[in-house]
């Protein structure tokens, strides 16, 4: 059995004089949630569309289970697009019936209803679904052909925090069934929560890859302390070369307790203090000079 579900090999896509994807390589293992991260224009959407068989590469290839992707790949994968139009005047149940007719092999509706938590609104018109309900239905449609590989493109964009966390649990449930998930997202907490491995792209190239916690440990040793600028003497800031970020001061330290003791000894008010570890957005900012969500 081949060790990887998907191998992307020397993948390149050129549009006129723009190299949207520039010779990238990565592999995805069975049962992983694999995150493809990058700002708009990084090349991740083009990469995903080549992997899904929607567009062809200029050069390179995508292998599924060690073999080049064939035209029938659409029957074997599931896709939740970022923007999907649902048929008006159909209920959720009728929509499941419609999409079932598109495939030769499908999951039983009851399995989809339970997995994606659709039971409370099966008879509701698609037009009346909330954002979270709509995303749960779209996830069910991506799973309707019982795919081993599921592509989720920005699946929680526009959802409120509670709906996002509910959706995360659905993704964890799918992973528990040993399905492989390829996720694109602009939410770094989402990537850190769900992804076993990530690839970070910028300007068509892969600039870093690996397990999220390993990447953070590799690039950061400091914890960040933030305090309102008005509470710190200028001389103290300059003495320790702390960064001023607008109305806040950022203190990078490997010794949080010692730094807090120093601030207390200097009679600095700790009101409004915020302590945080580096996250993937910090990593992206360090690697590229701009935020992932710009």
BELCOR-V601483 format. One record per pair of residues at least 4 apart in sequence whose C-alpha atoms are under 7 Angstrom apart, sorted by the first residue. I is the first residue (numbers start at 1). J is the second residue. If there is no record, write none. Layout:
BEGIN
i=I j=J
i=I j=J
END
This chain:
BEGIN
i=2 j=65
i=2 j=66
i=3 j=29
i=4 j=27
i=4 j=28
i=4 j=29
i=4 j=30
i=4 j=65
i=5 j=28
i=5 j=29
i=5 j=30
i=5 j=64
i=5 j=65
i=6 j=27
i=6 j=28
i=6 j=62
i=6 j=63
i=6 j=64
i=6 j=65
i=7 j=26
i=7 j=27
i=7 j=28
i=7 j=62
i=7 j=63
i=7 j=64
i=8 j=25
i=8 j=26
i=8 j=27
i=8 j=61
i=8 j=62
i=8 j=63
i=9 j=24
i=9 j=25
i=9 j=26
i=9 j=60
i=9 j=61
i=9 j=62
i=10 j=23
i=10 j=24
i=10 j=25
i=10 j=60
i=10 j=61
i=11 j=21
i=11 j=22
i=11 j=23
i=11 j=24
i=11 j=25
i=11 j=57
i=11 j=59
i=11 j=60
i=11 j=61
i=12 j=21
i=12 j=22
i=12 j=23
i=12 j=24
i=12 j=57
i=12 j=58
i=12 j=59
i=12 j=60
i=13 j=19
i=13 j=20
i=13 j=21
i=13 j=22
i=13 j=57
i=13 j=58
i=13 j=59
i=14 j=18
i=14 j=19
i=14 j=20
i=14 j=21
i=14 j=58
i=15 j=19
i=15 j=20
i=19 j=204
i=20 j=43
i=20 j=204
i=21 j=43
i=21 j=47
i=21 j=204
i=21 j=205
i=22 j=204
i=22 j=205
i=24 j=205
i=24 j=206
i=28 j=34
i=30 j=179
i=30 j=180
i=31 j=175
i=31 j=178
i=31 j=179
i=31 j=180
i=32 j=180
i=32 j=181
i=32 j=196
i=33 j=180
i=33 j=181
i=33 j=182
i=33 j=183
i=33 j=194
i=33 j=195
i=33 j=196
i=33 j=197
i=34 j=181
i=34 j=182
i=34 j=183
i=34 j=195
i=34 j=196
i=34 j=197
i=34 j=198
i=35 j=182
i=35 j=183
i=35 j=184
i=35 j=191
i=35 j=195
i=35 j=197
i=35 j=198
i=35 j=199
i=36 j=44
i=36 j=183
i=36 j=184
i=36 j=198
i=36 j=199
i=36 j=200
i=37 j=44
i=37 j=184
i=37 j=185
i=37 j=199
i=37 j=200
i=37 j=201
i=38 j=42
i=38 j=44
i=38 j=200
i=38 j=201
i=38 j=202
i=38 j=292
i=39 j=292
i=39 j=293
i=39 j=294
i=41 j=203
i=42 j=201
i=42 j=202
i=42 j=203
i=42 j=204
i=43 j=47
i=43 j=201
i=43 j=203
i=43 j=204
i=44 j=48
i=44 j=201
i=45 j=49
i=46 j=50
i=47 j=51
i=48 j=52
i=49 j=53
i=49 j=54
i=49 j=55
i=50 j=54
i=50 j=55
i=50 j=56
i=50 j=57
i=51 j=62
i=61 j=68
i=62 j=68
i=62 j=69
i=63 j=67
i=63 j=68
i=63 j=69
i=64 j=68
i=64 j=69
i=69 j=73
i=73 j=77
i=75 j=103
i=76 j=147
i=77 j=147
i=77 j=148
i=77 j=149
i=77 j=150
i=78 j=142
i=78 j=143
i=78 j=147
i=78 j=149
i=78 j=150
i=78 j=151
i=79 j=142
i=79 j=150
i=79 j=151
i=79 j=152
i=80 j=138
i=80 j=139
i=80 j=142
i=80 j=151
i=80 j=152
i=80 j=153
i=81 j=152
i=81 j=153
i=82 j=153
i=82 j=154
i=82 j=155
i=86 j=126
i=88 j=126
i=88 j=127
i=89 j=125
i=89 j=126
i=90 j=94
i=90 j=95
i=90 j=125
i=90 j=126
i=91 j=95
i=91 j=122
i=91 j=123
i=91 j=124
i=91 j=125
i=91 j=126
i=92 j=96
i=92 j=122
i=92 j=123
i=92 j=124
i=92 j=125
i=92 j=126
i=93 j=97
i=93 j=122
i=93 j=123
i=94 j=98
i=95 j=99
i=96 j=100
i=96 j=141
i=97 j=101
i=99 j=141
i=100 j=106
i=100 j=144
i=103 j=145
i=105 j=145
i=106 j=144
i=106 j=145
i=106 j=146
i=107 j=111
i=107 j=112
i=107 j=144
i=107 j=145
i=107 j=146
i=108 j=112
i=109 j=113
i=110 j=114
i=111 j=115
i=112 j=116
i=112 j=140
i=113 j=117
i=113 j=118
i=113 j=119
i=114 j=118
i=116 j=136
i=116 j=140
i=116 j=170
i=118 j=122
i=124 j=128
i=129 j=133
i=129 j=134
i=130 j=134
i=131 j=135
i=131 j=159
i=132 j=136
i=132 j=159
i=132 j=163
i=133 j=137
i=134 j=138
i=135 j=139
i=135 j=155
i=136 j=140
i=137 j=141
i=138 j=142
i=139 j=143
i=140 j=144
i=143 j=147
i=148 j=179
i=148 j=180
i=149 j=179
i=149 j=180
i=149 j=181
i=150 j=180
i=150 j=181
i=150 j=182
i=151 j=181
i=151 j=182
i=151 j=183
i=152 j=182
i=152 j=183
i=152 j=184
i=153 j=183
i=153 j=184
i=153 j=185
i=154 j=184
i=154 j=185
i=156 j=164
i=159 j=163
i=159 j=164
i=160 j=164
i=161 j=165
i=162 j=166
i=163 j=167
i=164 j=168
i=165 j=169
i=166 j=170
i=167 j=171
i=168 j=172
i=169 j=173
i=170 j=174
i=171 j=175
i=172 j=176
i=173 j=177
i=174 j=179
i=175 j=179
i=175 j=180
i=185 j=191
i=186 j=292
i=186 j=293
i=187 j=191
i=188 j=192
i=188 j=280
i=188 j=281
i=189 j=193
i=190 j=194
i=191 j=195
i=192 j=212
i=196 j=211
i=197 j=210
i=197 j=211
i=197 j=212
i=198 j=209
i=198 j=210
i=198 j=211
i=198 j=212
i=199 j=206
i=199 j=208
i=199 j=209
i=199 j=210
i=200 j=206
i=200 j=207
i=200 j=208
i=200 j=209
i=201 j=205
i=201 j=206
i=201 j=207
i=202 j=206
i=202 j=207
i=210 j=214
i=210 j=215
i=211 j=215
i=212 j=216
i=213 j=217
i=214 j=218
i=215 j=219
i=216 j=220
i=216 j=278
i=216 j=279
i=217 j=221
i=220 j=278
i=221 j=254
i=222 j=252
i=222 j=253
i=222 j=254
i=223 j=252
i=223 j=253
i=223 j=254
i=223 j=276
i=223 j=277
i=223 j=278
i=224 j=250
i=224 j=251
i=224 j=252
i=224 j=253
i=224 j=275
i=224 j=276
i=224 j=277
i=225 j=250
i=225 j=251
i=225 j=252
i=225 j=274
i=225 j=275
i=225 j=276
i=226 j=248
i=226 j=249
i=226 j=250
i=226 j=251
i=226 j=273
i=226 j=274
i=226 j=275
i=227 j=248
i=227 j=249
i=227 j=250
i=227 j=272
i=227 j=273
i=227 j=274
i=228 j=247
i=228 j=248
i=228 j=249
i=228 j=272
i=229 j=247
i=229 j=248
i=229 j=249
i=231 j=268
i=231 j=269
i=232 j=236
i=232 j=237
i=232 j=268
i=233 j=237
i=234 j=238
i=235 j=239
i=236 j=240
i=237 j=241
i=237 j=242
i=238 j=242
i=242 j=249
i=242 j=250
i=242 j=251
i=243 j=249
i=243 j=250
i=243 j=251
i=244 j=248
i=244 j=249
i=244 j=250
i=245 j=249
i=245 j=250
i=255 j=259
i=256 j=260
i=257 j=261
i=258 j=262
i=259 j=263
i=260 j=264
i=261 j=265
i=262 j=266
i=263 j=267
i=263 j=268
i=264 j=268
i=278 j=282
i=279 j=283
i=280 j=284
i=281 j=285
i=281 j=291
i=281 j=292
i=282 j=286
i=283 j=287
i=284 j=288
i=284 j=291
i=284 j=292
i=285 j=289
i=285 j=290
i=285 j=291
END
